[in-house]
Amino acid sequence: MWPTRPGETVGGFRAFVLIALGTALLALSAKVNLPLPYVPMTLQTLVVLMIGAAYGWRLGSATMIAYLTEGALGLPVFAGPVGGIAPLVGPTAGYLFGFIAAAFVTGWLAERGWDRSVVLLFAAMAVGHVVILAAGFGWLAFGLGLGAGKAWQVGLAPFIAASLVKNALGATLMPAVRRIVDRRG
């Protein structure tokens, strides 16, 4: 990722700026939340998937790793005024780690042309949401031992409708975002 040849300086600086911008947007999106019993509903998944689609799989995944690292180091980037290790081992852990895989998958699909139409991008973002929700569900059900029924009730069902709305919003906003952040430049 860091430049090693003279012509790569701009690319490395650009990547650094995009990662910093992405983690800042994620932190802001975490603060817009609806508190629920186990896991708050935030705008983070929308931002995760848009970053994946705009940045591509490499830079999108790197941005998610940077975000989780910032949180682990204690910066208050997670939902609520929270940072540190607790969110990375508590009820939100599966979702947070699912961000990496979702940015990867959405970015990979976008790089193969799925970001060129609203319908395909909606589908790519739906796959990303499935990844995040499956990781969150799996962690709640098996990592925390809530069981499948309770994990469905508190960690999956409340987020399905919002995920569809976020997919539609993200897929329609992406053409404008793509003009701002051209991942090939």
JOGINOR-V448650 format. One record per residue. N is the residue number from 0. RES is the residue in one small letter. PHI is phi in degrees with one decimal (NA if undefined). PSI is psi in degrees with one decimal (none if undefined). Layout:
n=N res=RES phi=PHI psi=PSI
n=N res=RES phi=PHI psi=PSI
This chain:
n=0 res=m phi=NA psi=-38.3
n=1 res=w phi=-78.5 psi=145.8
n=2 res=p phi=-65.9 psi=140.3
n=3 res=t phi=-121.9 psi=-15.3
n=4 res=r phi=-121.6 psi=156.0
n=5 res=p phi=-51.8 psi=-42.8
n=6 res=g phi=-71.2 psi=-10.6
n=7 res=e phi=-89.5 psi=-5.4
n=8 res=t phi=-58.1 psi=-46.4
n=9 res=v phi=-62.3 psi=-43.9
n=10 res=g phi=-61.2 psi=-42.5
n=11 res=g phi=-66.8 psi=-41.6
n=12 res=f phi=-65.4 psi=-42.4
n=13 res=r phi=-59.9 psi=-45.0
n=14 res=a phi=-61.5 psi=-43.3
n=15 res=f phi=-59.9 psi=-46.1
n=16 res=v phi=-64.2 psi=-43.9
n=17 res=l phi=-64.9 psi=-39.2
n=18 res=i phi=-64.9 psi=-44.4
n=19 res=a phi=-62.0 psi=-43.1
n=20 res=l phi=-62.7 psi=-44.2
n=21 res=g phi=-62.4 psi=-44.2
n=22 res=t phi=-68.6 psi=-33.8
n=23 res=a phi=-66.0 psi=-42.8
n=24 res=l phi=-63.4 psi=-38.9
n=25 res=l phi=-63.3 psi=-43.2
n=26 res=a phi=-62.4 psi=-43.0
n=27 res=l phi=-64.3 psi=-42.0
n=28 res=s phi=-67.0 psi=-25.2
n=29 res=a phi=-71.5 psi=-25.9
n=30 res=k phi=-80.1 psi=-17.1
n=31 res=v phi=-90.9 psi=95.0
n=32 res=n phi=-141.9 psi=155.1
n=33 res=l phi=-111.5 psi=109.7
n=34 res=p phi=-64.6 psi=129.5
n=35 res=l phi=-122.6 psi=167.6
n=36 res=p phi=-53.2 psi=-44.2
n=37 res=y phi=-109.4 psi=-47.9
n=38 res=v phi=-129.7 psi=125.2
n=39 res=p phi=-72.3 psi=152.2
n=40 res=m phi=-92.3 psi=122.2
n=41 res=t phi=-126.7 psi=-180.0
n=42 res=l phi=-92.2 psi=6.3
n=43 res=q phi=-58.5 psi=-43.1
n=44 res=t phi=-63.5 psi=-36.3
n=45 res=l phi=-59.1 psi=-47.5
n=46 res=v phi=-67.2 psi=-41.2
n=47 res=v phi=-56.3 psi=-48.9
n=48 res=l phi=-70.5 psi=-35.5
n=49 res=m phi=-69.1 psi=-37.8
n=50 res=i phi=-63.4 psi=-45.2
n=51 res=g phi=-57.5 psi=-46.7
n=52 res=a phi=-67.8 psi=-39.2
n=53 res=a phi=-78.7 psi=-38.7
n=54 res=y phi=-90.9 psi=-22.8
n=55 res=g phi=89.1 psi=172.2
n=56 res=w phi=-69.0 psi=-37.2
n=57 res=r phi=-68.5 psi=-57.9
n=58 res=l phi=-70.4 psi=-33.6
n=59 res=g phi=-62.3 psi=-47.4
n=60 res=s phi=-64.1 psi=-41.7
n=61 res=a phi=-61.6 psi=-37.1
n=62 res=t phi=-65.0 psi=-41.4
n=63 res=m phi=-65.6 psi=-40.8
n=64 res=i phi=-63.5 psi=-41.8
n=65 res=a phi=-62.5 psi=-41.4
n=66 res=y phi=-61.6 psi=-48.5
n=67 res=l phi=-64.4 psi=-35.2
n=68 res=t phi=-65.2 psi=-44.2
n=69 res=e phi=-57.4 psi=-45.2
n=70 res=g phi=-64.1 psi=-43.4
n=71 res=a phi=-62.8 psi=-30.8
n=72 res=l phi=-78.1 psi=-2.9
n=73 res=g phi=105.1 psi=-3.2
n=74 res=l phi=-67.2 psi=138.5
n=75 res=p phi=-78.7 psi=66.1
n=76 res=v phi=-98.2 psi=-13.1
n=77 res=f phi=-87.0 psi=175.1
n=78 res=a phi=-56.5 psi=135.4
n=79 res=g phi=77.5 psi=-177.5
n=80 res=p phi=-83.3 psi=61.3
n=81 res=v phi=-122.8 psi=139.1
n=82 res=g phi=-146.0 psi=179.5
n=83 res=g phi=99.0 psi=-172.7
n=84 res=i phi=-78.9 psi=-28.0
n=85 res=a phi=-51.0 psi=-48.0
n=86 res=p phi=-65.3 psi=-22.1
n=87 res=l phi=-85.7 psi=-3.1
n=88 res=v phi=-129.3 psi=-6.0
n=89 res=g phi=-91.0 psi=-159.8
n=90 res=p phi=-58.8 psi=-27.7
n=91 res=t phi=-86.5 psi=-5.4
n=92 res=a phi=-56.1 psi=-46.8
n=93 res=g phi=-60.4 psi=-42.3
n=94 res=y phi=-64.5 psi=-46.7
n=95 res=l phi=-60.4 psi=-46.2
n=96 res=f phi=-71.1 psi=-27.2
n=97 res=g phi=-64.9 psi=-23.2
n=98 res=f phi=-57.0 psi=-39.8
n=99 res=i phi=-62.5 psi=-51.4
n=100 res=a phi=-64.9 psi=-37.6
n=101 res=a phi=-67.4 psi=-41.7
n=102 res=a phi=-64.3 psi=-39.1
n=103 res=f phi=-60.2 psi=-54.1
n=104 res=v phi=-64.7 psi=-46.9
n=105 res=t phi=-64.2 psi=-42.0
n=106 res=g phi=-64.4 psi=-41.0
n=107 res=w phi=-62.1 psi=-45.3
n=108 res=l phi=-65.9 psi=-40.8
n=109 res=a phi=-62.4 psi=-39.3
n=110 res=e phi=-65.5 psi=-18.5
n=111 res=r phi=-100.2 psi=18.4
n=112 res=g phi=97.6 psi=0.0
n=113 res=w phi=-71.8 psi=-7.3
n=114 res=d phi=-95.7 psi=6.2
n=115 res=r phi=-89.9 psi=-10.1
n=116 res=s phi=-139.5 psi=148.1
n=117 res=v phi=-60.6 psi=-40.3
n=118 res=v phi=-65.4 psi=-47.3
n=119 res=l phi=-66.0 psi=-39.5
n=120 res=l phi=-66.0 psi=-38.9
n=121 res=f phi=-56.4 psi=-45.0
n=122 res=a phi=-64.2 psi=-43.3
n=123 res=a phi=-61.9 psi=-42.3
n=124 res=m phi=-68.5 psi=-33.5
n=125 res=a phi=-63.0 psi=-41.5
n=126 res=v phi=-61.4 psi=-43.3
n=127 res=g phi=-60.3 psi=-42.5
n=128 res=h phi=-63.9 psi=-40.9
n=129 res=v phi=-59.4 psi=-41.5
n=130 res=v phi=-61.2 psi=-48.1
n=131 res=i phi=-62.9 psi=-48.8
n=132 res=l phi=-65.8 psi=-36.9
n=133 res=a phi=-66.3 psi=-41.0
n=134 res=a phi=-64.9 psi=-43.1
n=135 res=g phi=-64.5 psi=-45.2
n=136 res=f phi=-60.5 psi=-47.9
n=137 res=g phi=-59.2 psi=-42.5
n=138 res=w phi=-66.5 psi=-44.4
n=139 res=l phi=-63.8 psi=-46.1
n=140 res=a phi=-69.9 psi=-45.2
n=141 res=f phi=-110.3 psi=-38.4
n=142 res=g phi=-69.3 psi=-42.4
n=143 res=l phi=-97.8 psi=-8.2
n=144 res=g phi=74.3 psi=27.2
n=145 res=l phi=-73.9 psi=-21.9
n=146 res=g phi=88.1 psi=158.0
n=147 res=a phi=-63.7 psi=-41.2
n=148 res=g phi=-63.0 psi=-49.6
n=149 res=k phi=-67.8 psi=-39.6
n=150 res=a phi=-62.6 psi=-39.2
n=151 res=w phi=-62.8 psi=-46.2
n=152 res=q phi=-64.6 psi=-42.0
n=153 res=v phi=-104.0 psi=-18.4
n=154 res=g phi=-119.1 psi=-4.9
n=155 res=l phi=-130.6 psi=-57.2
n=156 res=a phi=-53.9 psi=-43.0
n=157 res=p phi=-66.4 psi=-14.5
n=158 res=f phi=-104.5 psi=-6.7
n=159 res=i phi=-65.8 psi=-51.8
n=160 res=a phi=-62.4 psi=-43.8
n=161 res=a phi=-63.3 psi=-35.0
n=162 res=s phi=-63.6 psi=-40.2
n=163 res=l phi=-64.7 psi=-41.4
n=164 res=v phi=-65.3 psi=-43.6
n=165 res=k phi=-64.3 psi=-38.7
n=166 res=n phi=-59.5 psi=-47.5
n=167 res=a phi=-62.8 psi=-44.3
n=168 res=l phi=-62.9 psi=-48.3
n=169 res=g phi=-62.4 psi=-43.3
n=170 res=a phi=-66.5 psi=-32.6
n=171 res=t phi=-82.7 psi=-27.8
n=172 res=l phi=-81.6 psi=-22.5
n=173 res=m phi=-58.5 psi=-38.6
n=174 res=p phi=-56.5 psi=-39.7
n=175 res=a phi=-68.7 psi=-41.3
n=176 res=v phi=-64.4 psi=-40.4
n=177 res=r phi=-61.3 psi=-36.2
n=178 res=r phi=-66.8 psi=-32.3
n=179 res=i phi=-77.0 psi=-45.0
n=180 res=v phi=-118.4 psi=89.9
n=181 res=d phi=-86.1 psi=110.2
n=182 res=r phi=-67.2 psi=-11.1
n=183 res=r phi=-92.4 psi=-8.9
n=184 res=g phi=-86.1 psi=none
